[in-house]
Amino acid sequence: MHVQTTKLLNFLGTMKAIYKSFVLALAVIGIVSAFSMCNKDTDCNAVVTVKLQSDTNTIVPNAIVKIHKQDVYVQGVSDANGQFRHTFKLEAILDIDAKVPGPVAPDTLYGQSVIRLIPGKTVYKTVFVN
């Protein structure tokens, strides 16, 4: 009877050690996961392409592009490929205004759109001006 009690106590001791090791391993995994989540890339890249509404294959260089909403305001000019790029630090849904000034006021072209910025991603949006 004494041998069975000793075996049972040894078995329980082994199970207790396995349980402690398991709990310790879970704690380590949790801590590592928590620290890796803190280092995620939160940069949100926006690429706005300006094109003509009347000919959707025609890109528009030198268009004035504004990306804004409440306290966010960025303005720039589209490059030779009709693109304006900007990196934002946080996720947001922003308005886009594009303007192509003409030689006289009635020839000015306008376009609007909305862009949803996603952390760690580059979002492409086309604005058509007419």
C-alpha positions as CSV (number, residue, x, y, z in Angstrom):
1,M,0.0,0.0,0.0
2,H,2.9,2.3,0.8
3,V,4.3,1.8,-2.7
4,Q,1.0,2.9,-4.3
5,T,0.9,6.0,-2.2
6,T,4.5,6.9,-3.1
7,K,3.7,6.4,-6.8
8,L,0.6,8.5,-6.5
9,L,2.5,11.3,-4.8
10,N,5.2,11.1,-7.5
11,F,2.6,11.3,-10.2
12,L,0.9,14.3,-8.6
13,G,4.2,16.0,-8.2
14,T,5.0,15.4,-11.9
15,M,1.6,16.8,-12.9
16,K,2.1,19.9,-10.7
17,A,5.5,20.5,-12.5
18,I,3.9,20.1,-15.9
19,Y,1.1,22.5,-14.9
20,K,3.5,25.1,-13.7
21,S,5.6,24.8,-16.9
22,F,2.4,25.2,-19.0
23,V,1.3,28.3,-17.1
24,L,4.8,29.8,-17.4
25,A,4.9,29.1,-21.1
26,L,1.5,30.8,-21.6
27,A,2.6,33.8,-19.6
28,V,5.8,34.1,-21.8
29,I,3.7,33.8,-25.0
30,G,1.3,36.5,-23.7
31,I,4.1,38.9,-22.9
32,V,5.9,38.4,-26.2
33,S,2.6,38.9,-28.1
34,A,1.8,42.1,-26.1
35,F,5.2,43.6,-27.0
36,S,5.0,42.6,-30.7
37,M,1.5,44.3,-31.0
38,C,2.9,47.6,-29.8
39,N,5.3,47.7,-32.7
40,K,2.8,47.4,-35.5
41,D,3.2,49.8,-38.4
42,T,0.5,52.4,-38.1
43,D,1.6,54.6,-41.0
44,C,-1.2,55.1,-43.5
45,N,0.0,55.8,-47.1
46,A,-2.4,57.6,-49.4
47,V,-1.8,57.8,-53.2
48,V,-4.3,60.1,-55.0
49,T,-4.4,60.0,-58.8
50,V,-6.1,62.8,-60.7
51,K,-7.8,62.0,-64.0
52,L,-10.2,63.7,-66.4
53,Q,-13.9,62.7,-66.1
54,S,-14.4,63.1,-69.8
55,D,-11.4,60.8,-70.7
56,T,-10.7,58.4,-67.8
57,N,-7.4,57.3,-69.3
58,T,-6.0,60.9,-69.2
59,I,-4.0,61.7,-66.0
60,V,-3.7,65.3,-64.8
61,P,-0.3,66.5,-63.7
62,N,0.0,69.7,-61.6
63,A,-3.4,69.4,-60.1
64,I,-3.8,70.9,-56.6
65,V,-4.8,68.1,-54.2
66,K,-6.2,68.7,-50.7
67,I,-6.8,65.9,-48.2
68,H,-8.7,67.1,-45.2
69,K,-11.2,66.7,-42.4
70,Q,-11.5,68.7,-39.2
71,D,-8.0,69.1,-37.8
72,V,-6.2,67.2,-40.7
73,Y,-5.2,69.3,-43.7
74,V,-2.6,68.3,-46.3
75,Q,-2.1,70.0,-49.7
76,G,0.1,69.3,-52.6
77,V,0.5,69.1,-56.3
78,S,0.1,65.9,-58.4
79,D,3.3,64.8,-60.1
80,A,3.9,64.0,-63.8
81,N,2.0,60.7,-63.3
82,G,-1.0,62.6,-61.9
83,Q,-0.3,61.3,-58.4
84,F,0.0,63.0,-55.1
85,R,1.4,60.9,-52.2
86,H,1.3,61.5,-48.4
87,T,1.9,59.4,-45.3
88,F,-0.4,59.9,-42.3
89,K,0.3,58.6,-38.8
90,L,-3.3,57.5,-38.0
91,E,-6.2,55.7,-39.6
92,A,-8.9,58.1,-40.8
93,I,-11.6,58.8,-43.3
94,L,-10.8,62.0,-45.2
95,D,-12.2,64.2,-47.9
96,I,-10.2,64.8,-51.1
97,D,-10.5,67.9,-53.3
98,A,-8.7,68.2,-56.6
99,K,-8.5,71.4,-58.6
100,V,-6.9,72.1,-62.0
101,P,-6.8,75.8,-62.5
102,G,-7.4,76.9,-66.1
103,P,-6.2,80.1,-67.8
104,V,-9.6,81.7,-66.9
105,A,-12.0,80.9,-64.1
106,P,-14.6,79.0,-66.1
107,D,-12.0,76.5,-67.3
108,T,-11.0,75.4,-63.8
109,L,-11.7,71.7,-63.2
110,Y,-12.8,70.3,-59.9
111,G,-13.2,66.8,-58.4
112,Q,-14.0,65.3,-55.0
113,S,-13.8,62.0,-53.3
114,V,-13.3,60.3,-49.9
115,I,-10.4,58.1,-48.8
116,R,-10.3,55.6,-45.9
117,L,-6.7,55.3,-44.5
118,I,-5.8,51.8,-43.2
119,P,-2.8,51.3,-40.8
120,G,0.2,49.7,-42.4
121,K,-1.3,49.9,-45.9
122,T,-1.1,52.0,-49.0
123,V,-4.6,53.1,-50.2
124,Y,-5.0,54.2,-53.8
125,K,-7.8,56.6,-54.8
126,T,-8.7,58.2,-58.1
127,V,-10.3,61.6,-58.3
128,F,-12.0,62.5,-61.5
129,V,-12.1,66.2,-62.4
130,N,-14.6,67.9,-64.8
